[in-house]
Amino acid sequence: MKALVLNSYGGADAMAITDVARPIIKPDEILVRVHAAGLNPVDNMIAKGMFKPIIKLSLPATMGSDLAGVVVETGSRVTRFKTGDAVFASVFDMAAGSLAEFVAVPEQAAAFKPANLDFVQAASVPMVGLTSWQALTERMQLKPGQKVFVPAGSGGIGTFAIQLAKQLGAKVGTTTSTANVELVRSLGADEIIDYKKEDFAQALRGYDAVLATVKGDGLEKSLGIVNPGSAVVSLVGPPDAAFARARGMNWLMRFVFGLLSRKIIGLADKRGASYSFMFVRPDGSQLARIGELLESGRIRPVVDRVFPFSQAREGLVYLEQGRARGKVVVQMVEA
């Protein structure tokens, strides 16, 4: 079968579509014929080696995390799925990548594809959906009436997190460019800051949670808009010692991550806020609950561009430019 393979660290130039062995599934896995695969900024970060201390890749490695497709084989212990079922899943931080014709997916990581979504739309969801779900419901424990700040509202995470926060009954503030103000408003954002005209740190106040999605000084600036007792969850770093412990990393990495996060944790403490770094985890049961929101129309996927499999590398290059409105998806099988 064919797969987009990273041969050495270095970004898109180090990737190529290559013939690799078709996976042999374990008893608790399903073999999925991939129809579409969602791209995420973390794919480019992994390819450049930015997560080498955290994610141990065995190169050459198949790229990608999100997929939607059809089950073509089931392991002997699989009970929820059968051949022919349409599913979607995240295989992030696992041995297998999603940018391949076939992927072995643990049963616990998969969910049935929402019937009202096509494969491209479904493949756009797992990473951003699970990240939003775990950040807003687990880390922040967001409650109705609370205010959450989600910067970069027109991006992949932003377009989903805004909608999920509204479903949880929260009020949402976000930043975006002039061209995307109407998009984020249509998704439910309550306070919208056009970052080309205004500084969110000067305009916003009284927030109970922050989902940090943008690198740079925005994380520190966001501490100026939060209430005491607020939760600041970062997807872009710095990683903290608690994250290192949760992943079973050695004492040296716990020490290093503790140093890296000391400044931001100290600044958060002064505001009476908590800081934590989050890595999404695959979870089929959570994805099924997200699927219910999608199937009911309460949340809609936002897809910016679709690339054919032959141009998967170009899709990652486009994503890295940071201009996508919503998600970028690779279509493996023509509709």
C-alpha positions as CSV (number, residue, x, y, z in Angstrom):
1,M,0.0,0.0,0.0
2,K,1.0,3.6,-0.3
3,A,1.6,6.0,2.6
4,L,3.1,9.5,3.2
5,V,6.3,8.6,5.0
6,L,8.8,10.9,6.9
7,N,12.2,9.6,6.2
8,S,14.2,12.0,8.4
9,Y,13.4,15.0,10.5
10,G,13.2,18.2,8.5
11,G,9.7,19.0,7.5
12,A,7.8,18.4,4.2
13,D,10.9,18.1,2.2
14,A,11.8,14.9,4.1
15,M,8.4,13.3,3.2
16,A,7.5,11.1,0.2
17,I,4.6,8.9,-0.8
18,T,6.1,5.4,-0.5
19,D,5.1,1.8,-0.8
20,V,4.9,0.2,2.7
21,A,3.6,-3.0,4.1
22,R,-0.1,-3.3,4.7
23,P,-0.8,-3.5,8.5
24,I,-1.4,-6.8,10.2
25,I,-4.0,-6.0,12.9
26,K,-3.9,-7.1,16.5
27,P,-6.9,-8.8,18.2
28,D,-8.2,-5.5,19.6
29,E,-7.8,-3.5,16.3
30,I,-9.8,-2.8,13.2
31,L,-8.2,-2.4,9.7
32,V,-9.6,0.8,8.1
33,R,-9.5,1.6,4.4
34,V,-8.8,5.3,4.7
35,H,-11.1,7.6,2.6
36,A,-9.8,10.9,4.0
37,A,-7.2,12.1,6.5
38,G,-7.2,15.4,8.4
39,L,-4.1,17.5,8.7
40,N,-3.1,19.3,11.9
41,P,-0.3,21.8,12.8
42,V,1.3,19.2,15.1
43,D,2.0,17.0,12.0
44,N,4.4,19.7,10.8
45,M,5.9,20.1,14.3
46,I,6.5,16.4,14.6
47,A,8.1,16.3,11.1
48,K,10.6,19.0,12.1
49,G,11.6,17.1,15.3
50,M,10.1,19.6,17.7
51,F,8.5,16.8,19.7
52,K,11.4,14.4,19.7
53,P,11.7,14.4,23.5
54,I,8.0,13.6,23.8
55,I,7.0,11.4,20.8
56,K,9.4,8.6,19.9
57,L,9.2,8.0,16.2
58,S,10.8,5.1,14.6
59,L,11.9,6.5,11.2
60,P,10.8,6.1,8.5
61,A,7.3,6.8,9.9
62,T,3.9,7.3,8.3
63,M,2.5,10.8,8.9
64,G,-0.9,11.9,10.1
65,S,-3.3,11.5,13.0
66,D,-6.9,11.9,11.9
67,L,-8.9,9.6,9.6
68,A,-12.2,8.5,8.3
69,G,-12.9,5.4,6.3
70,V,-14.5,1.9,6.1
71,V,-13.6,-1.1,8.2
72,V,-12.3,-3.9,6.0
73,E,-11.2,-6.4,8.8
74,T,-11.7,-6.8,12.5
75,G,-9.6,-8.4,15.2
76,S,-10.7,-11.4,17.1
77,R,-11.6,-9.4,20.2
78,V,-13.4,-6.5,18.5
79,T,-17.1,-6.3,19.4
80,R,-18.3,-2.9,18.4
81,F,-17.4,-2.8,14.7
82,K,-17.9,-5.1,11.7
83,T,-16.7,-5.1,8.1
84,G,-18.3,-2.3,6.1
85,D,-18.8,0.1,9.0
86,A,-17.9,3.7,8.4
87,V,-15.7,5.1,11.2
88,F,-13.6,8.0,12.2
89,A,-10.7,8.1,14.6
90,S,-7.5,9.7,15.9
91,V,-4.3,7.6,15.9
92,F,-2.2,10.5,17.3
93,D,0.8,9.4,19.4
94,M,0.4,5.8,18.2
95,A,2.7,3.7,16.0
96,A,0.5,4.1,12.9
97,G,-0.1,7.3,10.9
98,S,-3.3,8.1,9.1
99,L,-1.9,9.2,5.7
100,A,-2.0,5.7,4.3
101,E,-4.3,3.6,2.3
102,F,-4.9,1.3,5.2
103,V,-4.5,1.9,9.0
104,A,-4.7,-0.4,12.0
105,V,-6.9,1.4,14.6
106,P,-7.4,0.2,18.2
107,E,-11.1,-0.4,18.7
108,Q,-11.1,2.0,21.7
109,A,-9.9,4.9,19.5
110,A,-12.6,4.7,16.9
111,A,-16.3,5.8,16.6
112,F,-19.0,5.5,14.0
113,K,-18.8,8.2,11.4
114,P,-21.8,10.6,11.8
115,A,-24.2,9.7,9.1
116,N,-24.7,13.3,8.0
117,L,-21.0,13.9,7.3
118,D,-19.0,12.8,4.3
119,F,-15.6,11.2,4.8
120,V,-13.8,14.5,4.3
121,Q,-15.9,16.3,6.9
122,A,-15.5,13.4,9.4
123,A,-11.8,13.3,8.9
124,S,-11.5,17.0,9.8
125,V,-12.9,16.4,13.3
126,P,-10.9,13.9,15.6
127,M,-7.9,16.0,16.7
128,V,-9.7,19.3,17.1
129,G,-12.8,17.7,18.5
130,L,-11.0,15.6,21.1
131,T,-8.6,18.5,22.0
132,S,-11.6,20.8,22.6
133,W,-13.5,18.2,24.5
134,Q,-10.6,17.3,26.8
135,A,-9.6,20.9,27.4
136,L,-13.0,22.4,28.0
137,T,-14.7,19.5,29.9
138,E,-11.8,17.8,31.7
139,R,-9.2,20.4,32.3
140,M,-11.3,23.6,32.6
141,Q,-14.6,21.9,33.7
142,L,-16.3,24.7,31.9
143,K,-19.7,25.6,33.3
144,P,-22.7,27.4,31.9
145,G,-22.3,31.2,32.1
146,Q,-18.6,31.1,32.4
147,K,-16.4,32.9,29.9
148,V,-13.6,31.2,27.9
149,F,-11.1,32.9,25.6
150,V,-10.2,30.9,22.5
151,P,-7.7,32.9,20.3
152,A,-7.3,32.3,16.6
153,G,-11.0,31.5,16.3
154,S,-11.0,30.8,12.6
155,G,-8.3,28.1,12.8
156,G,-8.9,24.3,13.1
157,I,-9.1,24.2,16.9
158,G,-10.8,27.6,17.2
159,T,-13.7,26.8,14.9
160,F,-14.5,23.6,16.8
161,A,-13.8,24.9,20.4
162,I,-16.0,27.9,19.9
163,Q,-18.9,25.7,19.0
164,L,-18.3,23.2,21.8
165,A,-18.0,26.0,24.4
166,K,-21.4,27.4,23.3
167,Q,-22.9,23.9,23.6
168,L,-21.6,23.8,27.2
169,G,-23.4,27.1,27.9
170,A,-20.3,29.3,28.0
171,K,-19.6,32.7,26.6
172,V,-16.7,32.8,24.1
173,G,-14.2,35.5,23.3
174,T,-11.8,35.1,20.3
175,T,-9.4,36.9,18.0
176,T,-9.4,36.8,14.3
177,S,-8.6,38.8,11.2
178,T,-11.0,41.2,9.6
179,A,-11.8,38.7,6.8
180,N,-12.9,36.0,9.3
181,V,-15.0,38.1,11.8
182,E,-18.3,36.9,10.2
183,L,-17.2,33.2,10.3
184,V,-16.4,33.2,14.0
185,R,-19.6,35.1,14.7
186,S,-21.6,32.5,12.8
187,L,-20.0,29.8,15.0
188,G,-21.2,31.5,18.2
189,A,-18.4,33.8,19.4
190,D,-19.7,36.5,21.7
191,E,-16.7,38.9,21.9
192,I,-14.7,39.1,18.7
193,I,-11.4,41.0,18.6
194,D,-10.0,41.9,15.2
195,Y,-6.3,41.6,16.0
196,K,-5.4,43.8,13.1
197,K,-7.3,46.7,14.8
198,E,-7.3,46.0,18.5
199,D,-5.3,44.3,21.3
200,F,-7.3,41.6,23.1
201,A,-5.4,42.2,26.3
202,Q,-6.8,45.8,26.4
203,A,-10.3,44.9,25.3
204,L,-11.3,41.8,27.2
205,R,-11.8,41.2,30.9
206,G,-13.4,38.8,33.3
207,Y,-12.6,35.4,31.7
208,D,-12.7,32.1,33.6
209,A,-10.7,30.0,31.2
210,V,-8.2,30.3,28.4
211,L,-7.4,27.8,25.6
212,A,-4.0,28.9,24.4
213,T,-3.5,27.9,20.8
214,V,-1.1,30.5,19.4
215,K,2.7,30.7,20.0
216,G,4.3,34.0,21.1
217,D,3.5,36.4,23.8
218,G,-0.3,35.8,23.7
219,L,-0.2,33.3,26.5
220,E,1.3,35.7,29.0
221,K,-0.9,38.5,27.8
222,S,-4.0,36.3,28.3
223,L,-3.3,36.2,32.0
224,G,-4.3,39.8,32.2
225,I,-7.9,39.1,31.2
226,V,-8.6,36.2,33.6
227,N,-10.4,36.1,37.0
228,P,-8.9,34.5,40.1
229,G,-9.5,30.8,40.0
230,S,-9.4,30.6,36.2
231,A,-7.8,27.7,34.3
232,V,-5.3,28.4,31.5
233,V,-4.7,25.4,29.3
234,S,-2.0,25.6,26.6
235,L,-1.7,23.4,23.5
236,V,1.5,25.1,22.3
237,G,3.7,25.0,25.5
238,P,5.6,25.4,27.5
239,P,5.2,21.8,28.7
240,D,5.2,21.4,32.5
241,A,6.5,18.9,35.0
242,A,3.0,17.5,35.5
243,F,2.8,16.6,31.8
244,A,6.2,14.9,32.0
245,R,5.1,12.8,35.0
246,A,1.8,11.9,33.3
247,R,3.8,10.5,30.3
248,G,6.2,8.6,32.6
249,M,9.2,10.7,31.6
250,N,12.4,10.5,33.6
251,W,13.5,12.9,36.3
252,L,15.7,14.9,34.0
253,M,12.8,15.7,31.6
254,R,10.5,16.5,34.6
255,F,13.2,18.9,35.8
256,V,13.7,20.5,32.3
257,F,9.9,20.9,31.7
258,G,9.6,22.4,35.2
259,L,12.2,25.0,34.3
260,L,10.6,25.7,31.0
261,S,7.2,26.4,32.6
262,R,8.4,28.1,35.8
263,K,7.8,31.6,34.5
264,I,4.3,31.1,33.1
265,I,3.2,29.1,36.2
266,G,4.6,31.9,38.4
267,L,2.7,34.6,36.4
268,A,-0.5,32.5,36.6
269,D,-0.1,32.1,40.4
270,K,0.0,35.9,40.8
271,R,-3.4,36.1,39.1
272,G,-4.7,33.2,41.2
273,A,-5.0,31.1,38.0
274,S,-3.8,27.6,37.2
275,Y,-1.6,26.7,34.2
276,S,-1.3,23.3,32.5
277,F,0.0,22.0,29.2
278,M,-2.2,19.5,27.4
279,F,-1.5,16.7,24.8
280,V,-4.7,15.2,23.3
281,R,-5.3,11.5,23.7
282,P,-7.3,9.3,21.3
283,D,-10.7,8.3,22.9
284,G,-13.4,6.6,20.9
285,S,-16.1,7.0,23.6
286,Q,-15.5,10.8,23.6
287,L,-15.4,10.9,19.8
288,A,-18.8,9.1,19.8
289,R,-20.3,11.9,22.0
290,I,-18.8,14.5,19.7
291,G,-20.3,12.5,16.8
292,E,-23.8,13.0,18.4
293,L,-23.3,16.7,18.4
294,L,-22.3,16.6,14.8
295,E,-25.1,14.4,13.7
296,S,-27.7,16.6,15.4
297,G,-26.2,19.7,13.7
298,R,-25.4,21.4,16.9
299,I,-21.7,21.5,15.8
300,R,-20.6,21.7,12.2
301,P,-17.2,20.9,10.7
302,V,-15.3,23.8,9.0
303,V,-13.1,22.6,6.1
304,D,-10.9,25.1,4.3
305,R,-9.2,23.0,1.5
306,V,-9.1,19.4,0.3
307,F,-6.0,18.0,-1.3
308,P,-5.7,14.7,-3.2
309,F,-3.5,12.1,-1.7
310,S,-0.9,12.7,-4.4
311,Q,-0.5,16.3,-3.0
312,A,-0.6,15.4,0.7
313,R,2.8,17.0,1.2
314,E,1.6,20.2,-0.4
315,G,-1.3,20.2,2.0
316,L,1.0,20.2,4.9
317,V,3.0,23.1,3.4
318,Y,-0.3,25.0,2.9
319,L,-1.4,24.3,6.5
320,E,1.9,25.6,7.8
321,Q,1.3,29.0,6.3
322,G,-1.3,29.6,9.0
323,R,-4.0,31.0,6.7
324,A,-6.5,28.1,6.8
325,R,-10.1,28.8,7.8
326,G,-10.9,25.6,9.6
327,K,-9.3,22.3,8.6
328,V,-7.2,21.0,5.8
329,V,-8.0,17.5,4.7
330,V,-6.4,15.0,2.3
331,Q,-8.8,12.9,0.3
332,M,-7.5,9.4,-0.2
333,V,-10.5,7.9,-2.1
334,E,-12.5,9.9,-4.6
335,A,-16.2,10.4,-3.5
